[in-house]
């Protein structure tokens, strides 16, 4: 591929940073982000790419034959959520560009389209309700417990989407979400003693535990991305602690009411 003009090299660097930020925002592991950026840069003619990624920073050094090096660092403020819907689209886009590079304007437009895209609401609500129902039955709850867990899963899905539009950080968001869920389930079981509070809660807790983030953290450490793995693992444990704290506060409040 011909060496891009100076302004095109800058546009390519911006696209690579945007791709990396979107991948991190979707929950991709660090090694995937770095590998994707390297492959895309080489597909567009870069002679050398130096990529450094941790959950909060992306730094890229881009070198084309006979040209000055371009370097840029971007601060990432992603909440660390997992979004396989957009992640799949980003993977398909990167594979397509590596096989046949798109014009940079079109690549940027495709990235913007993925960035603005969201999972269909029906898919989110339906998936969470089905998961809560299944986990409740799996751990020994009755069908009525499972139906109650599915109903609260719809509430959790709604609150997660609403809290995602605020400036509330993930730790505070998880604390508030778990507190409201615990209070709601407790009030329901007080009104309907036949329901089992522990079974309903365990089905709904499984929706909020950052299991994939923890798995990616351990994987990062095993493949040598120690800094990224430790940072992500610490974040995941803090999020899990906030969830536990919210449910504990709700249990204490319910005991006082009794």
ABEGO torsion letter per residue (X at the ends): XBBBBAAAAAAAAAAAAAAAAAAAAAGBBAAAAAAAAAAAAAAAGBABBBBBBBAABBBBBBBBBGBBBBBBBBBBABAGBBBAAAAAAAAAAAAAAAABBBBAAAAAAAAAAAAABBBBAAAAAAAAAAAAAAAAAAAGBBAAAAAAAAAAAAAAAAAAAAAAABABBAAAAAAAAAAAAAAAAAAAAAABAABBAAAAAAAAAAAABBAAAAAAAAAAAAAGBAAAAAAAAAAAAAAAAAAAAAAAAAAAAAAAAX
